[in-house]
Amino acid sequence: MTNYKNIFGKPVKFLATDPDNAEAEGQIWYNSTSDTFKSVVQVEAWSAGGNLINARYGVAGAGTQTAGLGFGGYNAGPSAATEEYNGSGWATGGSLATSRGYLAGSGTQTAGLAFGGFTTVAVNDTEEYDGSSWTAGGALSTARYRLAGAGTQTAGLAFGGAAPSATGATEEYDGTSWTTGGALNTARLSIAGVGIQTAGLGFGGGTPTITGATEEYDGSSWVSGNNMNTTRKELAGAGIQTSALGFGGATPSSTTATEKYDGTNWTTSSASLATARAYLAGCGTQTAGLAFGGTNTPPITGATEEFNRSATVITGAAWSSGGNMGTARYKISSANAAPQDAALGFGGRSAPSTATDLSEEYNGSTWSEGNNLNTATRGAVGAGTQTAGLRAGGFDGGPAEQDDTEEYDGTSWTSGNNMPANMRLGGGCGTQTAGLAFGGVSSPTTQTVEYDGTNWTAGGALSTGRHYMAGFGIQTAAVASGGSPSEKTDTEEYNGTSWTSGGALVVATSGIAGGGIQTAGIVFGGNAPGITGRTMVYDGTSYVTGATLSTARSALGGTSGASNTAGLAFGGNASPQTAATEEFTGETSALNLKTLTTS
């Protein structure tokens, strides 16, 4: 330890607890509690991000890990879809003018460049993105697809591709037109590219023989570098010429392998993609990369993964299995102000035409049956918590829609005063003494009513009549998103008096559940129009995609308390009804602590 002080100028600290900030990286300390020497070291890892809205392959990418851009690609056919990534999930951007796949991209999220690609033939179209819409740019001299791109919107680089056979053609863009540059030494298609116009890097691809060849561009000509360790085509990359990242691709089977380039050599990273895939897209840097889309023949994926090399270990947001409900059912109601580990689910439809009076409580691991509702119901409004729940309206499964109210005290349900009108499949939020109910099937579908713990009174009407929507928040700051008739994307926010427009869902959805507050909400499941496991996260302004439920379902129950980082999904229609429960945990990070040994 004397040598350590002489070398670093710092003594080894004696600490009872480990430090919790990145400034500890590289330092050594003695933890007196565990009787061990420790340090913080860098780690390389991929972690999950929110999936693309539209799963596809042959997609192009640009930007950074926290401001990414994905555009074009294939699913059922060539796509014009553009999506923007905020470091957590994807939101919809302006569509390309020309639907196409196997195109290339460069630039940033607010100044992107798309060029080449395939519709039913190779195209030479170029489009420029300003952060909201695409406009036409100068055409490539050589129409081609499965090409690579690098650089910026005003100094772009296009090289390689199929035109229709493998080509080494290189072109440079000045923001207006393309001019010919020096050709690749090895003509190839399905190549990856990173860097800038005067310092580009091309690697991998097919000649059509799969290759790991690497070449560096200096603004006029290409020079061969050392090969990748894993020969592959249809891969993606991130970074610059002297600090690059290559990942995924086909060898010929889809791979998870990740490699780093330092300007001379490639080294294989200990980190591998969680989803093996080819024809994926990438962007970002060598230490903060982004991978998205692709195919593993035949599944097409929207999976998004973030690569980080830092002293912090990042665990992506995810849903995990919880204990099953005692009775499978859908059109179930929930106390959506309750936290994840103290949930309340009640009513629902447990058979084709039966409403139930069952009530169950969740403690964070298992459900237990509580005292039943006084009236069997399905599609009722739910609000409150496990010890102060609220149920209003619903449908008894026969001819009658309901306007009655019940309150739960943690043990039993008691009757309250009726609502002013029947309400079935309405939205709800708030507490037992400050509840809110809105919309519904019965006329008027725009109705909003407020509960004070005793009586219901009329509030401001929704702008758009709807039912089967997600509702969350409090009585004076509520959110209503999606719903029927026909699936909707629009969101409205309530201020205690009136509703105004909020951020739209990324996909039109009905039969969804949700929770949180007006500035931090989450919705999940639903019909879009088929049954989905999609999750969307709200920040008070806009929605982005989140982690996907393991069990796709609609008409489910859900809660997340006052957070969008800890949710609970239960029951629902998974064709047939399900008792499955899933717990949502938002992205977390922690220092990579290492215990030092003499071995």
Steps between C-alpha positions, in 0.01 A plus 500: 500500500802727546572454128140595420540832684837567335358432154163674531572756769202381705477267799259209515190624682330309780121512448209334677284517186586501131487835313207553265638743241704458182786706648605180677603343167859374517535564872562225754350500849471262792142420602519441875152344509574224248874486581592527130690730266281640223508717191273622221588383150355555155270242350364447149139389465188516284174585675141509375333819379141553387412308184446667164136588437523319166712184502705484180826401334711675239445818702745793508624694801656834595563709810607401849393264776290770666379663178477223243319482167370188323336511156389282212535122500279202430224308673209401279651731236725803470439756774508880518476501880734726697549467874693708752675357810545706817731266690207300636243430227379586151247759381360556151676746268418625150476235227744467210362614164617170346428172679809280478723251675870416491581873494779687675499795738721755671480823697302575814145478627429859396717502185482150354581366155340199326627369167476203267293193580258263332131531416441250222827615344815669623447875548729804513266723702642722773293663774592745777335507846459815709369336817140486381479442123700373202571702183665392176877533458733431208487155343784247528688448174477123550163354606566227757389324816669314787750785506669678791494863609704736717544869567248782540208645308725753328808277472374147443670187373342207311695187406459139397168330442323309225457673165378226432822302566752595768657840440783699649365832381543789745318833487527817707208734581538875557144571613379545143654242267710184489843477335720197435764406755764227508366144464527235769786256445256212558162543331225373732141527615339477846795696640506715815638851518583767761700819526502823301547588135877557536557215746260219419510133592342207311501144632349159441259423218468253211690485171264293494734280711471615862799712601647671801699745287550847645583816307568860604411805290698825511272715288639380168602132518456181702786318678467142626515441874501186711205264464224447752535190719156373392430518127143619447258691282172685568653647818479845660747740652554807717783741569782655298796379294733465799242386754232282340255233605372219275214271605250243382480382140506161327792255501286363310272434799396799711751594768518695826875563472633848574845634408694822566741675260776731625621625162727200453354179639166343582449337841202291600292651779386292795157655443261333254162612370211331678322449166697345214407675175602616155387798292488711817587868540738680732613844609685672782858459617733217598423559869130582459357312203145415391377192310143458374283297267616211284403140434606159625342322202209492513400705809515875437583694813459848638743424784717794603819463700742753646876434523689673778861486613517670835539444872122486525300182439169581331207262527232567242133540588313168498189310599544191719257235618307545824258265675187405307158626604268248663246536218576574135282784369489804276320836501639507853520823703788618713586752767744678270642733764635197688873418494635188328528300823155588639258462209125441496311331213122452498210394282552391143375243257600143589284317246353591159198683645562516873592794720678420826498650849849375586753731664872417538800668665866480389788531747787516253526126443161330545129573469255422780122511481326771699133555573287516188338803342135546591409501130655289226635727228734523206647804326454717809705812575772439757699741716666531839730264686493154656375635833279773354367377168221634280278318251238686292260393224556201276283231346335206673520269200126520439296783359596759762783751496585628844530833681566372853812567709690286750786588736763258637670547837755221469256242635153545353301690239218739597252685282536868421282749318419432137658673202287755309478258202593146404863449400647183347861465378581852617837625615583584857772624733558682826420395854197381695431854624606681181413270214442565131299300243468585132375374164334161469265317264174650626393844382640755558838348410679830571377522859739569789393468862690574821466317833568663837462189712124550529346643185565513126484835315541589133840610371620627163412280199760309300569651159464156338244246617662164570503184706748218568779756550787528748459743789753607763598790721303693762169683495660836416773366268367200308579332168272313258674321210382290208170315506207408274289514283778395265847518650616854579838667551386828653560597863317754714615656827266625775583793729206463737273705278554421132674262261772608251708306247808311615763286326369228268559128552763363261242245379119523498381271781190411703443266794819622667598536865713770654630674806717782626455874509441759229874567455617139542255240374507158339244306294521139384319220319181555302372455145698668223280360335625148584582410860836656592759504775628844404598744775507879457656742749376859546702797626217754501574606144542192283492120500790271403519122479597296804572135584247248365274285719579127485127425467320713242153587631215751499230599750753447779548653841798713586662749733828679553422726793651845447780379274576382147793289616313232700179357358278196534293326230251226587220300346360593162398338175792309353256290294383347729499692830813481713597512867859600416662784694806694390709760683667791321835638612643808329860533390749496787871569528764411757877525534694194389663413832780242494642317799879470467671169570855369479409225253 
